[in-house]
């Protein structure tokens, strides 16, 4: 039987993947009016304002000194480099290609977690990630095939691969920081580091806000409040209670949810291949987070 804290961590991970999936729908609107750097900065500033207000209300203060190296690295790589490079990469390749390349990230997280955090790579995790990655590739291929303007430049693929590396490095750096600071502290100051790193785009943001339609600006604010402030905090809460590899594998549910959200809100009816890929993604997540019967019997099951 799962402990209450394990169930809460699972719920937190679920909130994260749903909100991150919703971000792809909002980025379509905001990305049409804002350049990659300006969109990243606007999103991060919105997130910092919300997170800072919550931090003040809760009176948590500054994180301990020992948490700062991880906060600085994760803030620079994940909140800064990842968001800018991914926004840029998605302008150079079709959405399907971007999805395929960026989904190398969870695999890199598992490998880096084993190398630098001493995490194990149980067979169920590896098998689940293999199934999910196959599903992500299937979804990506179907999206590329169905896209009227599908294209994939070498620059775009390189940018998406860089985004995957930055994402993986940021997650692995964040994990040790959570041993010293709270999820709210690590997320708030990581977001702040990312915002500071994106300040060179402030001029672009100031110029584009005046020209952008209200819907695009509202979507940018939504990205900052929910997929950033809330989802990154629930991610950090769950990451503090499990391994980086298993949390990375959980994000393979995002492609499947993106398909469903695009169907519900954008009227994009998924084809059989897309649905099959989404089902594979979810099946792989289930396998990666399952626990061996023998472990449950002996009380040595992995944490959730």
C-alpha positions in Angstrom: 0.0 0.0 0.0 1.4 3.4 -0.9 2.1 5.9 1.8 0.2 9.2 1.7 3.4 11.1 0.7 3.9 8.7 -2.2 0.3 9.3 -3.4 0.8 13.0 -3.2 4.0 12.8 -5.2 2.2 10.8 -7.9 -0.6 13.4 -7.9 2.0 16.2 -8.2 3.7 14.4 -11.1 0.2 14.1 -12.8 -0.5 17.8 -12.4 2.9 18.6 -13.9 2.5 16.5 -17.1 -1.1 17.8 -17.7 0.0 21.4 -17.4 3.2 20.8 -19.5 1.0 19.2 -22.2 -1.3 22.2 -22.1 1.7 24.5 -22.7 2.1 23.2 -26.3 -1.4 24.5 -27.1 -0.6 28.0 -25.6 2.8 28.2 -27.3 1.1 28.0 -30.7 -0.7 31.2 -30.0 2.0 33.1 -28.1 4.8 31.9 -30.5 3.1 33.4 -33.5 3.4 36.9 -32.0 6.5 36.7 -29.8 10.1 35.8 -30.8 11.7 32.8 -28.9 13.7 34.9 -26.4 11.0 37.4 -25.7 8.4 34.6 -25.1 10.8 32.8 -22.8 11.5 36.0 -20.8 7.8 37.0 -20.6 6.9 33.5 -19.4 9.7 33.5 -16.8 8.8 36.9 -15.5 5.2 35.9 -15.0 6.3 32.8 -13.2 8.7 34.7 -11.0 6.0 37.2 -9.9 3.6 34.4 -8.9 6.3 32.3 -7.2 7.8 35.2 -5.4 4.4 36.2 -4.0 3.7 32.7 -2.8 7.2 32.5 -1.2 6.6 35.8 0.7 3.2 34.6 1.9 4.7 31.3 3.1 7.8 33.2 4.6 10.2 30.5 3.3 13.0 33.0 2.6 16.2 32.2 0.8 17.2 28.6 0.3 20.3 27.2 2.2 23.7 27.8 0.7 24.1 24.2 -0.2 21.1 24.3 -2.5 22.5 27.2 -4.6 24.8 25.3 -7.0 22.0 23.1 -8.1 19.6 26.0 -8.3 22.0 28.1 -10.4 22.8 25.3 -12.9 19.2 24.1 -13.2 18.0 27.7 -13.6 20.5 28.5 -16.3 20.0 25.2 -18.2 16.4 24.4 -17.8 14.6 27.7 -17.2 16.9 29.7 -19.4 18.7 27.8 -22.2 15.9 25.1 -22.6 13.0 27.5 -23.0 14.8 29.8 -25.5 16.3 27.1 -27.6 13.1 25.0 -27.7 11.1 28.1 -28.8 13.7 28.7 -31.5 13.9 25.1 -32.6 10.2 24.8 -33.1 10.3 27.6 -35.6 12.9 25.7 -37.6 11.3 22.2 -37.6 7.8 20.8 -37.7 6.1 19.9 -34.4 6.5 16.2 -35.0 10.3 16.4 -35.5 10.6 18.6 -32.4 8.7 16.1 -30.3 10.8 13.2 -31.4 14.2 14.9 -30.8 13.2 16.6 -27.5 12.0 13.2 -26.1 15.6 12.0 -26.0 15.6 14.1 -22.8 14.2 11.5 -20.4 16.7 8.9 -21.7 19.5 11.4 -21.0 18.1 12.1 -17.5 18.2 8.4 -16.7 21.8 8.0 -17.9 23.0 11.2 -16.2 21.2 10.2 -13.0 23.0 6.9 -13.0 26.4 8.6 -13.7 26.2 11.6 -11.4 23.6 10.8 -8.8 24.3 7.1 -8.4 20.7 6.1 -9.3 20.0 2.6 -10.5 18.6 1.7 -13.9 16.1 -1.1 -13.1 14.9 -3.3 -16.1 11.3 -2.0 -15.7 12.4 1.6 -16.1 14.5 0.9 -19.1 11.8 -1.2 -20.7 9.1 1.4 -20.0 11.3 4.2 -21.4 12.0 2.1 -24.6 8.2 1.6 -25.1 7.4 5.3 -24.4 10.2 6.5 -26.7 8.8 4.3 -29.5 5.4 5.9 -28.9 6.9 9.4 -29.0 8.6 8.7 -32.3 5.4 7.3 -33.6 3.5 10.4 -32.6 6.3 12.6 -34.1 6.3 10.7 -37.4 2.5 11.0 -37.7 2.5 14.7 -36.9 5.3 15.3 -39.4 3.4 13.4 -42.1 0.1 15.2 -41.4 1.7 18.7 -41.2 1.0 20.7 -44.3 4.2 22.6 -43.9 6.3 20.0 -42.4 10.0 20.6 -42.6 13.2 19.8 -40.7 16.4 21.8 -41.0 19.7 20.8 -39.6 19.7 23.9 -37.4 16.3 23.0 -36.1 17.2 19.5 -35.2 20.4 20.7 -33.5 18.5 23.2 -31.5 15.9 20.6 -30.3 18.7 18.2 -29.4 20.4 21.1 -27.4 17.1 21.7 -25.7 16.9 18.0 -24.7 20.5 18.1 -23.3 19.7 21.3 -21.3 16.5 19.8 -20.0 18.3 16.6 -18.8 21.2 18.6 -17.3 18.8 20.9 -15.5 16.8 18.0 -13.9 19.9 16.2 -12.7 21.3 19.4 -11.2 18.0 20.2 -9.5 17.8 16.8 -7.7 20.6 17.5 -5.2 19.3 21.0 -4.5 16.0 19.5 -3.3 17.9 17.8 -0.5 18.6 21.2 1.0 15.8 23.5 -0.1 12.0 23.2 -0.5 10.3 22.6 -3.8 9.0 26.2 -3.7 12.4 27.7 -3.0 14.3 25.7 -5.6 11.6 26.5 -8.3 11.3 30.2 -7.4 15.0 30.9 -7.5 15.7 28.6 -10.5 13.0 30.6 -12.4 14.7 33.8 -11.2 18.1 32.6 -12.5 16.5 31.8 -15.8 14.8 35.2 -16.1 18.0 37.0 -15.4 19.8 34.9 -18.1 17.0 35.9 -20.5 17.3 39.7 -19.8 19.1 40.4 -23.0 15.8 39.7 -24.7 14.0 42.5 -22.7 14.2 44.9 -25.6 12.5 42.5 -27.9 9.8 41.7 -25.3 9.1 45.4 -24.7 8.7 46.0 -28.5 6.5 42.9 -29.1 4.1 43.4 -26.2 2.7 46.5 -27.9 2.1 44.7 -31.2 1.0 41.3 -30.0 -2.7 40.5 -29.9 -4.2 40.2 -26.4 -4.8 36.4 -26.8 -1.0 35.8 -27.4 -0.1 37.9 -24.4 -2.6 36.1 -22.2 -1.2 32.8 -23.4 2.3 33.9 -22.5 1.1 34.8 -19.0 -0.7 31.5 -18.7 2.5 29.8 -19.6 4.3 31.6 -16.7 1.6 31.0 -14.1 0.6 27.4 -14.7 3.1 25.4 -16.8 6.0 27.2 -15.2 5.1 28.4 -11.6 2.7 25.7 -10.7 3.9 22.8 -12.8 7.6 23.2 -12.0 6.8 23.4 -8.3 4.8 20.2 -8.4 7.6 18.6 -10.5 10.2 19.6 -7.8 7.9 18.2 -5.0 7.7 14.9 -6.8 11.3 14.8 -7.9 12.4 15.2 -4.2 10.5 11.9 -3.5 11.7 9.7 -6.3 14.6 9.3 -8.7 15.4 11.6 -11.6 15.1 8.7 -14.0 11.6 7.7 -13.0 10.4 11.3 -13.1 11.9 11.8 -16.5 10.1 8.7 -17.7 6.8 10.1 -16.4 7.0 13.0 -18.8 6.5 10.6 -21.7 2.8 10.9 -20.9 3.0 14.5 -22.3 2.9 13.6 -26.0 -0.2 11.5 -25.4 -1.9 14.3 -23.5 -0.9 16.9 -26.2 -2.7 14.7 -28.8 -5.9 14.7 -26.6 -5.7 18.4 -25.8 -5.2 19.3 -29.5 -8.2 17.2 -30.3 -10.3 18.8 -27.6 -9.3 22.5 -27.9 -8.0 22.8 -31.5 -10.2 20.4 -33.3 -7.2 18.5 -34.6 -8.6 15.0 -35.1 -5.7 12.5 -34.5 -5.1 9.7 -36.9 -4.8 6.0 -36.0 -1.0 6.2 -36.0 -1.0 9.2 -33.7 -3.5 7.4 -31.3 -1.3 4.3 -31.3 1.8 6.3 -30.5 0.0 8.1 -27.6 -1.1 4.7 -26.3 2.4 3.4 -26.4 3.6 6.5 -24.5 1.1 5.9 -21.7 1.9 2.2 -21.6 5.6 2.8 -21.3 5.0 5.3 -18.4 2.9 2.6 -16.6 5.7 0.0 -17.0 8.4 2.4 -15.9 6.5 3.3 -12.7 5.4 -0.2 -11.8 7.0 -2.1 -9.1 8.1 -5.8 -9.1 5.8 -8.1 -7.1 8.8 -9.5 -5.2 9.7 -5.9 -4.0 6.2 -5.3 -2.8 6.3 -8.6 -0.9 9.5 -7.8 0.9 8.8 -4.2 1.5 11.7 -3.0 -0.7 9.8 -1.5 -3.5 11.0 1.6 -5.2 9.7 5.0 -4.0 7.0 6.6 -6.2 
